[in-house]
Amino acid sequence: MKGFVCLVVAFLAVSASAETNEASLYRIFLGQGADLVSYGEYVLVDDRVVFSLPLTADFSQGNAQLVSVPADAVDWISTARYADAVRASQHVAIQGDVDFADISADVAHALNKIAFTENASKRVALAENARVRLIGWAESNRGHRSDEVLQIVALLDEVILSGPGPSATRGVSVSLIATTERPDLVPLLPTPTLQEIIARALIVSRLTSVAAERVSILHAVIALLDTPDSTLDTDWRNSTRAGAARDLNFEREIDTAYADLRRDALDLADRYADQADVRGVRSVLDSVLVRDKTLGRKRPNHLSAVLAALDSHLAAARSLRLERDRWKLQVEIVREYSNSVKDFRNRFVALSSQLEDIRLLAGPDVGELTNLNLKFEKVAQTLDRNVPPVEIQSVHDLFQQSLTLAERAARGRHEAVQVGDLSAAWDSAAAAAGALMLFERATEELELAMQQPKLH
């Protein structure tokens, strides 16, 4: 018994050899029968499958491009089964042999105990327990090293069944003679050649709806085909390059067409919006959709950006149209008010030079200063005779505030001159500055209210 156990332990040590695995290349199988190569796992995002498309035969460099294809073009059953097989292979490469070494050590330890156990029933229990753990490990590790597992199980069965007398085997389950099989995993495909990589990249360029991905793939394919020391078949390389160049030129033509579409549409929409022509902007929107259909709807993202810009122009045109309609209702009222305060404005302007002198602490002359306050009182009377409409009340209030500050400036300057108070002169200068500023602001707002609104 002890010699037999040593033989089993030696077998376990030899079996724990390492396996290697290539880079993790997944396959995305298409409903039409072809397959695509994915460098690493793929991801389903909404209705797109996003993955890294390898663009070189040297996978150690990791040269890949992030691309996407429609999810409804994928054979998900075949793709998922192949992904399981790749993950199983990854497990073998990364952890499988380490785990197998651990379970082998456990079995060896169990056999060692069996060898030194005199009680037959205990030997059977130890062997059954080791066998169950070993088969369970094989199942949970996707059948990794199943051949070695089967041989070890057979050795355990022989150890158990070789016990002395029927009493030693009475409790052995019939399941001891069962075998463990490798799970139903699809075989991994060979590492693709450069020609296969290029062919699959061209398939992706035709499947993806993202123009930038398509153009980038075509550029990469042409660069691969133009490699000076290429080992690809010359005829295949030349014909494939011609096709890729033709596709790339087509993409450039489409880009140019959509750039023209955007420029023409936005220029025309600008003119219509500036005129508050809502129907005109809507006609541009309709023409863009027709032109996109004529071009084959090749740039959905580009079109979305153009439509969003046109929606903004449409909103601006509607807003401006409303402002202009409102302005037409009010403009005559505003003009009547402007005419009614014309005398006030002229008189205020005539006195503005004296206010400027007060602001600069440069006068005016004492003779002018004495009557300045009286003059502003008469100006106020011309303003008070006007009742402003509601639409222009804010302008009228500014005129009143400018007049109040002008009277304060004239009165303050007169008092400062009388007592020689420079501080009081500065206060009057501030009032004069405020009067001039508010009058100018009110004048600007009045003139603006009489002008037709423009696009902001």
C-alpha positions in Angstrom: 0.0 0.0 0.0 2.7 2.5 0.9 4.6 1.9 -2.3 1.4 2.4 -4.4 0.7 5.7 -2.6 4.3 6.9 -3.4 3.6 6.1 -7.1 0.4 8.2 -7.0 2.1 11.2 -5.3 4.9 11.1 -8.0 2.2 11.1 -10.7 0.6 14.2 -9.1 3.9 16.1 -9.0 4.5 15.4 -12.7 1.0 16.3 -13.7 1.3 19.9 -12.3 2.9 21.3 -15.3 2.3 24.9 -16.6 0.2 25.8 -19.6 0.5 29.0 -21.6 -2.1 31.0 -23.4 -2.1 33.6 -26.1 -3.5 37.1 -25.8 -7.3 37.2 -25.0 -8.9 37.3 -28.4 -12.7 37.1 -28.3 -14.8 36.6 -31.3 -18.1 38.3 -32.2 -20.1 36.1 -34.5 -22.4 37.9 -36.9 -25.8 36.6 -38.0 -24.6 36.5 -41.6 -21.9 33.9 -40.7 -18.7 35.9 -40.5 -17.0 36.7 -37.2 -15.1 39.7 -35.9 -12.0 39.7 -33.6 -12.1 41.6 -30.3 -9.0 42.3 -28.4 -10.4 41.7 -24.9 -14.0 41.7 -23.7 -16.7 43.4 -25.7 -19.4 45.6 -24.0 -23.1 46.0 -25.0 -24.1 49.7 -24.8 -27.7 50.4 -25.7 -28.1 49.0 -29.3 -24.3 48.9 -30.0 -21.6 46.4 -29.3 -18.4 48.2 -28.4 -15.0 46.4 -28.6 -11.3 46.8 -29.4 -10.6 45.9 -33.0 -7.0 44.6 -33.5 -5.1 46.3 -36.3 -1.9 44.3 -36.3 -0.8 40.7 -36.2 1.6 41.4 -33.3 -0.9 41.2 -30.4 1.9 41.9 -27.9 1.8 45.5 -29.1 -1.8 45.8 -28.2 -2.5 48.0 -31.3 -6.3 48.2 -31.4 -9.1 50.7 -32.1 -12.3 51.1 -30.1 -15.2 50.5 -32.5 -18.9 49.6 -32.4 -21.3 47.6 -34.5 -25.1 47.2 -34.3 -26.2 44.7 -31.7 -28.9 43.2 -33.9 -26.1 42.1 -36.4 -24.6 39.7 -33.8 -25.3 36.0 -33.3 -25.4 36.3 -29.5 -25.6 32.5 -28.8 -22.4 31.7 -30.7 -20.7 34.8 -29.3 -21.6 34.0 -25.7 -20.4 30.3 -26.0 -17.1 31.4 -27.5 -16.7 34.0 -24.8 -17.1 31.2 -22.2 -14.4 29.2 -23.9 -12.0 32.1 -23.9 -12.6 32.8 -20.3 -12.0 29.1 -19.5 -8.7 29.4 -21.4 -7.8 32.5 -19.5 -8.5 30.7 -16.2 -6.2 27.9 -17.3 -3.4 30.3 -18.1 -3.7 32.5 -15.0 -4.9 30.3 -12.1 -5.7 26.8 -13.4 -2.4 25.1 -12.8 -1.9 26.8 -9.4 -5.3 25.5 -8.3 -4.5 22.1 -9.7 -1.3 22.0 -7.7 -3.3 22.8 -4.5 -5.9 20.1 -5.1 -3.2 17.6 -6.0 -1.4 18.3 -2.7 -4.7 17.7 -0.8 -5.1 14.4 -2.6 -1.5 13.4 -1.9 -2.1 14.2 1.8 -5.2 12.1 1.9 -3.4 9.2 0.3 -0.6 9.5 2.8 -3.2 9.2 5.6 -4.8 6.2 3.9 -1.5 4.5 3.7 -1.0 4.7 7.5 -4.7 4.1 8.5 -5.3 0.5 9.7 -9.1 0.8 9.8 -10.6 -0.2 6.4 -13.7 1.9 6.8 -11.7 5.0 7.6 -9.5 4.4 4.5 -12.7 4.2 2.4 -14.0 7.4 3.9 -10.8 9.3 3.3 -10.6 8.0 -0.3 -14.3 8.9 -1.0 -13.8 12.4 0.4 -10.6 13.0 -1.7 -12.4 11.8 -4.8 -15.5 14.0 -4.3 -13.2 17.1 -3.8 -11.2 16.3 -6.9 -14.2 15.8 -9.2 -15.9 18.9 -7.7 -12.7 20.9 -8.5 -12.7 19.6 -12.1 -16.4 20.7 -12.6 -15.9 24.2 -11.1 -12.7 24.7 -13.2 -14.5 24.0 -16.5 -12.8 20.6 -17.0 -9.3 21.9 -16.7 -6.7 19.0 -16.9 -9.6 16.5 -17.0 -7.3 13.7 -18.3 -5.1 13.9 -15.3 -8.1 14.1 -13.0 -9.6 11.0 -14.5 -6.3 9.1 -14.0 -6.1 10.2 -10.4 -9.7 9.2 -9.8 -8.9 5.8 -11.2 -6.0 5.5 -8.8 -8.1 6.5 -5.9 -10.8 3.9 -6.9 -8.1 1.2 -7.1 -6.8 2.2 -3.6 -10.3 2.0 -2.2 -11.4 -1.2 -3.9 -8.1 -2.9 -3.0 -9.0 -2.9 0.7 -8.9 -6.2 2.6 -12.1 -8.2 2.4 -15.7 -7.3 1.5 -16.1 -5.2 4.6 -13.7 -2.6 3.3 -15.8 -2.0 0.2 -19.3 -2.4 1.5 -19.8 1.4 1.9 -18.3 2.3 -1.4 -20.9 4.1 -3.6 -21.5 3.1 -7.1 -20.6 6.7 -8.1 -17.0 5.8 -7.5 -16.8 4.3 -11.0 -18.3 7.4 -12.6 -16.1 9.6 -14.8 -15.9 13.4 -15.2 -16.0 15.0 -18.6 -14.8 18.3 -19.9 -17.7 20.8 -20.2 -19.2 21.5 -23.6 -16.9 24.4 -24.6 -16.4 25.4 -28.3 -12.9 25.0 -29.5 -10.9 28.2 -29.7 -10.1 29.5 -33.2 -6.5 29.9 -34.4 -4.9 33.3 -33.9 -5.9 35.3 -37.0 -3.4 36.1 -39.6 -2.8 39.7 -40.8 -4.9 39.1 -43.9 -7.8 37.9 -41.7 -7.4 40.9 -39.4 -7.6 43.2 -42.4 -10.6 41.5 -43.9 -12.5 41.6 -40.6 -11.5 45.3 -40.1 -13.1 46.1 -43.5 -16.3 44.3 -42.4 -16.4 46.5 -39.3 -15.9 49.6 -41.5 -19.1 48.6 -43.4 -21.1 47.8 -40.3 -20.3 50.7 -38.0 -22.5 53.8 -38.3 -19.9 56.1 -36.7 -18.1 57.9 -39.6 -15.0 58.7 -37.5 -14.6 55.0 -36.7 -15.0 54.1 -40.4 -12.5 56.6 -41.6 -10.0 55.6 -39.0 -10.3 51.9 -39.8 -9.8 52.6 -43.5 -6.7 54.7 -42.8 -5.2 51.9 -40.6 -6.0 49.2 -43.2 -4.3 51.2 -46.0 -1.3 51.8 -43.8 -1.0 48.0 -43.1 -1.3 47.2 -46.8 1.4 49.8 -47.6 3.9 48.2 -45.3 7.1 47.9 -47.4 8.1 44.4 -46.1 4.6 43.0 -46.2 4.3 39.2 -46.8 0.7 39.5 -48.0 -0.2 38.1 -51.4 0.4 40.9 -53.9 -2.8 40.5 -55.9 -4.9 40.4 -52.8 -3.1 43.3 -51.3 -3.5 45.5 -54.4 -7.2 44.7 -54.9 -8.0 45.2 -51.2 -6.1 48.5 -51.1 -8.0 49.7 -54.1 -11.3 48.9 -52.4 -10.2 50.6 -49.1 -9.0 53.7 -51.0 -12.3 53.8 -52.9 -14.3 53.6 -49.7 -12.1 56.2 -48.0 -12.6 58.6 -51.0 -16.3 58.1 -50.7 -16.2 58.9 -47.0 -14.3 62.1 -47.8 -16.9 63.1 -50.4 -19.7 62.5 -47.9 -17.9 64.6 -45.3 -17.6 67.4 -47.8 -21.3 67.1 -48.8 -22.4 67.3 -45.2 -20.0 70.2 -44.4 -21.6 72.0 -47.3 -25.1 71.1 -46.1 -24.3 72.5 -42.6 -22.8 75.7 -44.0 -25.6 76.4 -46.5 -28.3 75.6 -44.0 -27.0 77.7 -41.1 -26.2 80.7 -43.4 -29.7 80.7 -44.8 -31.2 80.1 -41.3 -29.2 83.1 -40.0 -30.8 85.4 -42.6 -34.3 84.1 -42.0 -34.0 84.3 -38.2 -32.6 87.9 -38.5 -35.8 88.8 -40.4 -38.0 87.0 -37.8 -39.1 84.7 -40.7 -40.3 81.6 -38.9 -41.6 79.9 -42.0 -38.3 80.5 -43.7 -36.3 78.7 -40.9 -38.8 75.9 -41.0 -38.3 75.5 -44.8 -34.5 75.2 -44.1 -35.2 72.4 -41.7 -37.3 70.6 -44.2 -34.7 71.0 -47.0 -32.0 69.6 -44.7 -34.0 66.4 -44.1 -34.5 66.0 -47.9 -30.9 66.6 -48.6 -29.8 64.1 -45.9 -32.1 61.5 -47.5 -30.6 62.2 -50.9 -27.1 61.6 -49.4 -28.2 58.3 -48.0 -28.4 59.4 -44.3 -24.7 58.7 -44.0 -24.0 61.1 -41.1 -26.7 60.8 -38.4 -24.5 62.4 -35.7 -23.6 65.3 -38.0 -27.3 65.7 -39.0 -28.4 65.8 -35.3 -26.0 68.6 -34.7 -27.3 70.6 -37.7 -30.9 70.0 -36.6 -30.1 71.1 -33.1 -28.6 74.4 -34.4 -31.6 74.9 -36.7 -33.9 74.4 -33.7 -32.0 77.1 -31.9 -32.5 79.4 -35.0 -36.2 78.6 -35.1 -36.6 79.5 -31.4 -34.8 82.7 -32.0 -36.9 83.6 -35.0 -40.1 82.9 -33.0 -38.9 85.1 -30.1 -37.9 87.9 -32.4 -41.2 87.8 -34.3 -43.1 88.1 -31.0 -40.9 91.1 -30.0 -41.4 92.8 -33.3 -45.2 92.3 -33.1 -45.3 93.8 -29.6 -43.0 96.6 -30.8 -45.4 97.5 -33.7 -48.2 97.8 -31.1 -46.2 100.2 -28.9 -44.0 102.2 -31.3 -46.5 105.0 -32.1 -47.1 105.5 -28.4 -43.4 105.7 -27.8 -42.9 108.2 -30.7 -45.7 110.4 -29.3 -44.0 110.5 -25.9 -40.6 111.2 -27.5 -42.1 114.2 -29.3 -43.8 115.4 -26.1 -40.5 115.5 -24.1 -38.5 117.0 -26.9 -38.6 120.5 -25.3 -37.4 119.1 -22.0 -34.5 117.2 -23.6 -33.4 120.3 -25.6 -33.4 122.5 -22.5 -31.5 119.9 -20.5 -28.9 119.6 -23.2 -28.5 123.3 -23.2 -27.7 123.3 -19.5 -25.4 120.2 -19.7 -22.2 122.3 -20.2 -22.8 124.0 -16.7 -23.3 120.5 -15.2 -20.1 119.4 -16.8 -18.3 122.4 -15.2 -19.8 121.4 -11.8 -18.6 117.8 -12.3 -15.1 118.9 -13.0 -15.2 121.5 -10.2 -14.4 124.1 -12.9 -17.4 126.4 -12.5 -19.7 127.6 -13.8 -19.2 131.4 -13.4 -20.9 132.9 -10.4 -23.3 134.9 -12.6 -24.5 131.7 -14.3 -24.6 129.7 -11.1 -27.0 132.1 -9.4 -29.8 131.5 -12.0 -28.9 127.8 -12.8 -31.2 126.3 -10.2 -34.1 128.4 -11.4 -33.4 127.3 -14.9 -33.6 123.6 -13.9 -36.9 124.3 -12.1 -38.3 125.6 -15.4 -37.0 122.5 -17.2 -38.7 120.3 -14.6 -42.0 122.1 -15.4 -41.7 121.0 -19.0 -41.2 117.4 -18.0 -44.1 117.4 -15.4 -46.5 118.4 -18.2 -46.0 114.9 -19.8 -47.8 111.8 -18.6 -45.8 108.8 -19.8 -47.5 105.7 -21.1 -46.9 102.5 -19.2 -44.7 101.1 -21.9 -42.2 103.9 -21.4 -42.5 104.6 -17.7 -39.0 103.5 -16.9 -37.5 106.0 -19.4 -39.6 108.8 -17.8 -38.4 107.8 -14.4 -34.8 108.1 -15.5 -35.4 111.6 -16.9 -36.9 112.6 -13.5 -34.0 111.2 -11.6 -31.5 113.0 -13.8 -33.3 116.2 -13.3 -33.4 115.8 -9.5 -29.7 115.2 -9.4 -29.1 118.2 -11.7 -31.0 120.5 -9.3 -29.1 119.1 -6.4 -25.8 119.7 -8.2 -26.7 123.3 -9.0 -27.8 124.0 -5.4 -24.9 122.2 -3.8 -22.3 124.1 -6.0 -23.9 127.4 -5.1 -23.7 126.6 -1.3 -20.1 125.4 -1.7 -19.0 128.6 -3.4 -20.7 130.7 -0.7 -18.8 129.1 2.2 -15.7 127.9 0.3 -16.3 124.2 1.3 -14.4 121.9 -1.1 -16.0 118.8 0.4 -19.5 120.2 -0.6 -18.1 121.0 -4.0 -17.2 117.4 -4.5 -20.7 116.3 -3.4 -22.2 118.6 -6.0 -19.7 117.2 -8.6 -21.0 113.7 -7.9 -24.6 114.7 -8.3 -23.8 116.4 -11.6 -22.0 113.3 -12.9 -25.1 111.2 -12.0 -27.5 113.6 -13.7 -25.5 113.5 -16.9 -25.2 109.7 -16.8 -28.9 109.1 -16.2 -30.0 111.6 -18.9 -27.8 109.9 -21.4 -29.1 106.4 -20.4 -32.7 107.6 -20.6 -32.1 109.1 -24.1 -30.5 105.8 -25.3 -33.4 103.7 -24.0 -35.9 106.0 -25.6 -34.2 105.8 -29.0 -33.9 102.0 -28.7 -37.6 101.7 -27.9 -38.4 103.4 -31.3 -36.1 101.0 -33.2 -37.3 97.6 -34.5 -36.0 94.8 -32.4 -33.0 92.8 -33.8 -31.8 89.3 -33.3 -29.7 89.1 -30.1 
